[in-house]
C-alpha cells in the first residue's frame, strides 16, 4: 500500500516536471559573454591609449 502511494507520488512529480517547460537557454550565450568581455577589453585599451601616450611623453621629458 505504501509502495503504491510512493510510486504514484513519484510518477505525479515526474509528470509535473515534464509538463512544465522553461525557455531553453541558447548554447551560444556563453560565446556571447566571451565576445562581450573581449569587446570591453578592446574598448578599454582604446580609451586608455591617449593617457598612456601622455605618460610616455612625460617620462621622456623627465629624463
N, CA, C and O atoms as a printed pandas DataFrame, in Angstrom:
     atom_number atom_name residue_name chain_id  residue_number  x_coord  y_coord  z_coord
0              1         N          UNK        A               1    0.832   -1.191    0.000
1              2        CA          UNK        A               1    0.000    0.000    0.000
2              3         C          UNK        A               1    0.874    1.250    0.000
3              4         O          UNK        A               1    0.674    2.153   -0.813
4              5         N          UNK        A               2    1.841    1.301    0.912
5              6        CA          UNK        A               2    2.705    2.469    0.977
6              7         C          UNK        A               2    3.574    2.585   -0.275
7              8         O          UNK        A               2    3.855    3.685   -0.751
8              9         N          UNK        A               3    3.997    1.431   -0.800
9             10        CA          UNK        A               3    4.824    1.453   -2.004
10            11         C          UNK        A               3    4.055    2.032   -3.188
11            12         O          UNK        A               3    4.616    2.773   -3.995
12            13         N          UNK        A               4    2.783    1.697   -3.289
13            14        CA          UNK        A               4    1.986    2.216   -4.403
14            15         C          UNK        A               4    1.775    3.721   -4.266
15            16         O          UNK        A               4    1.741    4.436   -5.267
16            17         N          UNK        A               5    1.634    4.202   -3.041
17            18        CA          UNK        A               5    1.481    5.656   -2.837
18            19         C          UNK        A               5    2.779    6.390   -3.189
19            20         O          UNK        A               5    2.754    7.445   -3.823
20            21         N          UNK        A               6    3.889    5.830   -2.778
21            22        CA          UNK        A               6    5.179    6.440   -3.102
22            23         C          UNK        A               6    5.393    6.441   -4.604
23            24         O          UNK        A               6    5.840    7.440   -5.169
24            25         N          UNK        A               7    5.076    5.326   -5.258
25            26        CA          UNK        A               7    5.222    5.230   -6.707
26            27         C          UNK        A               7    4.313    6.227   -7.413
27            28         O          UNK        A               7    4.724    6.863   -8.383
28            29         N          UNK        A               8    3.083    6.367   -6.935
29            30        CA          UNK        A               8    2.149    7.330   -7.517
30            31         C          UNK        A               8    2.663    8.760   -7.315
31            32         O          UNK        A               8    2.553    9.588   -8.220
32            33         N          UNK        A               9    3.215    9.053   -6.152
33            34        CA          UNK        A               9    3.754   10.383   -5.876
34            35         C          UNK        A               9    4.937   10.689   -6.792
35            36         O          UNK        A               9    5.033   11.786   -7.343
36            37         N          UNK        A              10    5.824    9.731   -6.950
37            38        CA          UNK        A              10    6.983    9.923   -7.822
38            39         C          UNK        A              10    6.533   10.115   -9.263
39            40         O          UNK        A              10    7.062   10.970   -9.973
40            41         N          UNK        A              11    5.564    9.329   -9.693
41            42        CA          UNK        A              11    5.035    9.462  -11.048
42            43         C          UNK        A              11    4.385   10.828  -11.246
43            44         O          UNK        A              11    4.560   11.444  -12.297
44            45         N          UNK        A              12    3.637   11.310  -10.253
45            46        CA          UNK        A              12    2.994   12.624  -10.353
46            47         C          UNK        A              12    4.043   13.733  -10.432
47            48         O          UNK        A              12    3.886   14.688  -11.192
48            49         N          UNK        A              13    5.107   13.602   -9.648
49            50        CA          UNK        A              13    6.191   14.597   -9.706
50            51         C          UNK        A              13    6.880   14.577  -11.060
51            52         O          UNK        A              13    7.230   15.627  -11.599
52            53         N          UNK        A              14    7.076   13.392  -11.608
53            54        CA          UNK        A              14    7.713   13.264  -12.914
54            55         C          UNK        A              14    6.853   13.884  -14.005
55            56         O          UNK        A              14    7.368   14.581  -14.879
56            57         N          UNK        A              15    5.559   13.640  -13.960
57            58        CA          UNK        A              15    4.642   14.231  -14.945
58            59         C          UNK        A              15    4.622   15.748  -14.806
59            60         O          UNK        A              15    4.622   16.462  -15.809
60            61         N          UNK        A              16    4.607   16.242  -13.585
61            62        CA          UNK        A              16    4.594   17.696  -13.367
62            63         C          UNK        A              16    5.892   18.329  -13.871
63            64         O          UNK        A              16    5.870   19.409  -14.461
64            65         N          UNK        A              17    7.014   17.661  -13.639
65            66        CA          UNK        A              17    8.298   18.213  -14.082
66            67         C          UNK        A              17    8.414   18.201  -15.600
67            68         O          UNK        A              17    9.005   19.107  -16.188
68            69         N          UNK        A              18    7.854   17.184  -16.230
69            70        CA          UNK        A              18    7.926   17.103  -17.693
70            71         C          UNK        A              18    6.950   18.043  -18.372
71            72         O          UNK        A              18    7.209   18.494  -19.487
72            73         N          UNK        A              19    5.845   18.347  -17.731
73            74        CA          UNK        A              19    4.842   19.205  -18.359
74            75         C          UNK        A              19    5.229   20.676  -18.295
75            76         O          UNK        A              19    4.786   21.466  -19.128
76            77         N          UNK        A              20    6.039   21.052  -17.328
77            78        CA          UNK        A              20    6.484   22.440  -17.213
78            79         C          UNK        A              20    7.708   22.610  -18.096
79            80         O          UNK        A              20    8.698   21.893  -17.951
80            81         N          UNK        A              21    7.630   23.560  -19.005
81            82        CA          UNK        A              21    8.777   23.767  -19.902
82            83         C          UNK        A              21    9.262   25.204  -19.767
83            84         O          UNK        A              21    8.534   26.147  -20.077
84            85         N          UNK        A              22   10.464   25.355  -19.316
85            86        CA          UNK        A              22   11.081   26.676  -19.238
86            87         C          UNK        A              22   11.725   26.966  -20.581
87            88         O          UNK        A              22   12.010   26.053  -21.356
88            89         N          UNK        A              23   11.950   28.231  -20.847
89            90        CA          UNK        A              23   12.602   28.607  -22.100
90            91         C          UNK        A              23   14.039   28.098  -22.059
91            92         O          UNK        A              23   14.779   28.410  -21.126
92            93         N          UNK        A              24   14.431   27.334  -23.044
93            94        CA          UNK        A              24   15.795   26.803  -23.024
94            95         C          UNK        A              24   16.820   27.904  -23.254
95            96         O          UNK        A              24   16.617   28.810  -24.063
96            97         N          UNK        A              25   17.903   27.805  -22.538
97            98        CA          UNK        A              25   18.967   28.790  -22.677
98            99         C          UNK        A              25   19.801   28.420  -23.898
99           100         O          UNK        A              25   20.296   27.297  -23.996
100          101         N          UNK        A              26   19.957   29.341  -24.810
101          102        CA          UNK        A              26   20.724   29.001  -26.015
102          103         C          UNK        A              26   22.177   28.691  -25.691
103          104         O          UNK        A              26   22.755   29.255  -24.761
104          105         N          UNK        A              27   22.754   27.794  -26.466
105          106        CA          UNK        A              27   24.123   27.373  -26.207
106          107         C          UNK        A              27   25.132   28.456  -26.536
107          108         O          UNK        A              27   26.224   28.469  -25.967
108          109         N          UNK        A              28   24.799   29.357  -27.432
109          110        CA          UNK        A              28   25.749   30.369  -27.843
110          111         C          UNK        A              28   25.816   31.536  -26.867
111          112         O          UNK        A              28   26.583   32.471  -27.092
112          113         N          UNK        A              29   25.039   31.509  -25.795
113          114        CA          UNK        A              29   25.059   32.583  -24.815
114          115         C          UNK        A              29   26.434   32.689  -24.152
115          116         O          UNK        A              29   26.883   33.789  -23.830
116          117         N          UNK        A              30   27.100   31.556  -23.948
117          118        CA          UNK        A              30   28.433   31.562  -23.353
118          119         C          UNK        A              30   29.395   32.294  -24.272
119          120         O          UNK        A              30   30.224   33.077  -23.811
120          121         N          UNK        A              31   29.289   32.042  -25.573
121          122        CA          UNK        A              31   30.179   32.689  -26.517
122          123         C          UNK        A              31   29.900   34.184  -26.614
123          124         O          UNK        A              31   30.816   34.976  -26.836
124          125         N          UNK        A              32   28.639   34.569  -26.449
125          126        CA          UNK        A              32   28.315   35.995  -26.456
126          127         C          UNK        A              32   28.929   36.701  -25.251
127          128         O          UNK        A              32   29.362   37.849  -25.357
128          129         N          UNK        A              33   28.967   36.018  -24.104
129          130        CA          UNK        A              33   29.598   36.609  -22.920
130          131         C          UNK        A              33   31.097   36.787  -23.146
131          132         O          UNK        A              33   31.673   37.809  -22.770
132          133         N          UNK        A              34   31.726   35.781  -23.765
133          134        CA          UNK        A              34   33.161   35.885  -24.061
134          135         C          UNK        A              34   33.410   37.013  -25.048
135          136         O          UNK        A              34   34.366   37.774  -24.904
136          137         N          UNK        A              35   32.543   37.118  -26.056
137          138        CA          UNK        A              35   32.693   38.186  -27.045
138          139         C          UNK        A              35   32.531   39.559  -26.390
139          140         O          UNK        A              35   33.272   40.488  -26.710
140          141         N          UNK        A              36   31.573   39.689  -25.483
141          142        CA          UNK        A              36   31.348   40.961  -24.798
142          143         C          UNK        A              36   32.544   41.330  -23.928
143          144         O          UNK        A              36   32.931   42.497  -23.860
144          145         N          UNK        A              37   33.133   40.328  -23.257
145          146        CA          UNK        A              37   34.300   40.583  -22.430
146          147         C          UNK        A              37   35.473   41.060  -23.291
147          148         O          UNK        A              37   36.178   41.997  -22.918
148          149         N          UNK        A              38   35.677   40.423  -24.428
149          150        CA          UNK        A              38   36.738   40.842  -25.340
150          151         C          UNK        A              38   36.506   42.240  -25.883
151          152         O          UNK        A              38   37.445   43.020  -26.038
152          153         N          UNK        A              39   35.251   42.550  -26.170
153          154        CA          UNK        A              39   34.913   43.889  -26.668
154          155         C          UNK        A              39   35.184   44.938  -25.598
155          156         O          UNK        A              39   35.678   46.023  -25.908
156          157         N          UNK        A              40   34.863   44.624  -24.327
157          158        CA          UNK        A              40   35.127   45.566  -23.237
158          159         C          UNK        A              40   36.627   45.800  -23.058
159          160         O          UNK        A              40   37.054   46.928  -22.816
160          161         N          UNK        A              41   37.424   44.738  -23.175
161          162        CA          UNK        A              41   38.882   44.886  -23.057
162          163         C          UNK        A              41   39.412   45.744  -24.188
163          164         O          UNK        A              41   40.234   46.634  -23.970
164          165         N          UNK        A              42   38.932   45.472  -25.418
165          166        CA          UNK        A              42   39.370   46.256  -26.574
166          167         C          UNK        A              42   39.021   47.736  -26.397
167          168         O          UNK        A              42   39.851   48.609  -26.651
168          169         N          UNK        A              43   37.796   48.012  -25.963
169          170        CA          UNK        A              43   37.380   49.400  -25.770
170          171         C          UNK        A              43   38.192   50.071  -24.661
171          172         O          UNK        A              43   38.523   51.252  -24.759
172          173         N          UNK        A              44   38.511   49.320  -23.616
173          174        CA          UNK        A              44   39.326   49.884  -22.536
174          175         C          UNK        A              44   40.723   50.240  -23.005
175          176         O          UNK        A              44   41.269   51.271  -22.612
176          177         N          UNK        A              45   41.307   49.388  -23.847
177          178        CA          UNK        A              45   42.644   49.676  -24.385
178          179         C          UNK        A              45   42.597   50.905  -25.287
179          180         O          UNK        A              45   43.495   51.745  -25.250
180          181         N          UNK        A              46   41.546   51.004  -26.097
181          182        CA          UNK        A              46   41.418   52.164  -26.991
182          183         C          UNK        A              46   41.264   53.447  -26.176
183          184         O          UNK        A              46   41.863   54.467  -26.515
184          185         N          UNK        A              47   40.470   53.407  -25.107
185          186        CA          UNK        A              47   40.261   54.602  -24.287
186          187         C          UNK        A              47   41.505   54.965  -23.488
187          188         O          UNK        A              47   41.743   56.145  -23.227
188          189         N          UNK        A              48   42.305   53.975  -23.095
189          190        CA          UNK        A              48   43.494   54.242  -22.292
190          191         C          UNK        A              48   44.684   54.651  -23.158
191          192         O          UNK        A              48   45.693   55.111  -22.624
192          193         N          UNK        A              49   44.595   54.499  -24.464
193          194        CA          UNK        A              49   45.707   54.818  -25.360
194          195         C          UNK        A              49   46.241   56.233  -25.196
195          196         O          UNK        A              49   47.445   56.399  -25.000
196          197         N          UNK        A              50   45.401   57.260  -25.267
197          198        CA          UNK        A              50   45.905   58.629  -25.110
198          199         C          UNK        A              50   46.554   58.883  -23.745
199          200         O          UNK        A              50   47.548   59.605  -23.663
200          201         N          UNK        A              51   46.012   58.306  -22.691
201          202        CA          UNK        A              51   46.587   58.508  -21.355
202          203         C          UNK        A              51   47.963   57.866  -21.272
203          204         O          UNK        A              51   48.877   58.440  -20.680
204          205         N          UNK        A              52   48.119   56.695  -21.851
205          206        CA          UNK        A              52   49.429   56.031  -21.847
206          207         C          UNK        A              52   50.430   56.826  -22.674
207          208         O          UNK        A              52   51.609   56.901  -22.329
208          209         N          UNK        A              53   49.957   57.417  -23.765
209          210        CA          UNK        A              53   50.838   58.230  -24.608
210          211         C          UNK        A              53   51.334   59.461  -23.849
211          212         O          UNK        A              53   52.507   59.822  -23.940
212          213         N          UNK        A              54   50.441   60.096  -23.107
213          214        CA          UNK        A              54   50.822   61.276  -22.318
214          215         C          UNK        A              54   51.831   60.881  -21.241
215          216         O          UNK        A              54   52.795   61.609  -21.003
216          217         N          UNK        A              55   51.620   59.750  -20.597
217          218        CA          UNK        A              55   52.575   59.295  -19.583
218          219         C          UNK        A              55   53.943   59.015  -20.190
219          220         O          UNK        A              55   54.977   59.304  -19.587
220          221         N          UNK        A              56   53.933   58.448  -21.392
221          222        CA          UNK        A              56   55.206   58.193  -22.070
222          223         C          UNK        A              56   55.930   59.486  -22.410
223          224         O          UNK        A              56   57.152   59.566  -22.276
224          225         N          UNK        A              57   55.202   60.483  -22.841
225          226        CA          UNK        A              57   55.816   61.788  -23.143
226          227         C          UNK        A              57   56.339   62.436  -21.873
227          228         O          UNK        A              57   57.423   63.019  -21.882
228          229         N          UNK        A              58   55.591   62.347  -20.786
229          230        CA          UNK        A              58   56.035   62.941  -19.530
230          231         C          UNK        A              58   57.299   62.237  -19.020
231          232         O          UNK        A              58   58.196   62.887  -18.483
232          233         N          UNK        A              59   57.369   60.949  -19.182
233          234        CA          UNK        A              59   58.530   60.211  -18.759
234          235         C          UNK        A              59   59.750   60.597  -19.605
235          236         O          UNK        A              59   60.864   60.691  -19.090
236          237         N          UNK        A              60   59.533   60.819  -20.899
237          238        CA          UNK        A              60   60.631   61.214  -21.789
238          239         C          UNK        A              60   61.135   62.604  -21.432
239          240         O          UNK        A              60   62.334   62.870  -21.516
240          241         N          UNK        A              61   60.227   63.494  -21.033
241          242        CA          UNK        A              61   60.622   64.849  -20.657
242          243         C          UNK        A              61   61.401   64.831  -19.350
243          244         O          UNK        A              61   62.342   65.602  -19.163
244          245         N          UNK        A              62   60.998   63.940  -18.448
245          246        CA          UNK        A              62   61.638   63.865  -17.127
246          247         C          UNK        A              62   63.055   63.336  -17.178
247          248         O          UNK        A              62   63.812   63.559  -16.233
248          249         N          UNK        A              63   63.444   62.661  -18.213
249          250        CA          UNK        A              63   64.791   62.108  -18.290
250          251         C          UNK        A              63   65.798   63.136  -18.607
251          252         O          UNK        A              63   66.985   62.828  -18.707
